[in-house]
Amino acid sequence: MKVILNQDVKHLGEEGDVKVVANGYARNYLLPRELAVPYNEATVLMFEARKAEIEARKEQKRKDSASLKDKLQAEALTIVMPAGTNGKLYGAVTSQTVMELLQKQGYDIERKRIEIPGAAIKSTGKYTVTVRLYEANTAELTVVVKSQEQAAKEAEEKAAEPKAEAAEPAKAE
């Protein structure tokens, strides 16, 4: 069955593309979800009228994904979780965890677009997570996973540094 896509469909095509798909796939999945419309003269005319609008939207998505890629690659997420002495986490860092942290920082990225190597991070360390953006554009995001004890030690060291610096000028006088 020949259809015209109303939206971008993963592994099939983008909005406005004409595709030939199996009848069952069209009837049971694409058409009920309004992801596509049957190919006929009326729908072709409708999409021809919207072609400039669709192209403008695609161009805007490309620009947005390029700027988002630059921002994400400059970003480094730090996740603090309880862990054992050997660095093994009590739990795991999943794409859901990364998505929630990104949302707190103002990024609106779907969970299914975040790819973690090995499906989940189960130990402390530095990892590279891939975020799929528009089309074939991807961003590499650095995720640092620390144990709660390690994060507490670092916080104590940072708090001790200003005190030590303040004590040194007092001794010099």
Buried (B, 14 or more C-beta within 10 A) or exposed (E): BEBBBBEBBEEBBBBBBBBEBEEEBBEEBBBEEEBBBBBEEEBEEEBEEEEEEBEEBBEEBEEEBEEBBEEBBEBEBEBBBEBEEEBEBEEBBBBEBBBEBBEEEEBEBEEEBBBBEEEBBBBBEEBEBBBBBBEEBBBEBBBEBBBEBBBEEEEEEEEEEEEEEEEEEEEEE
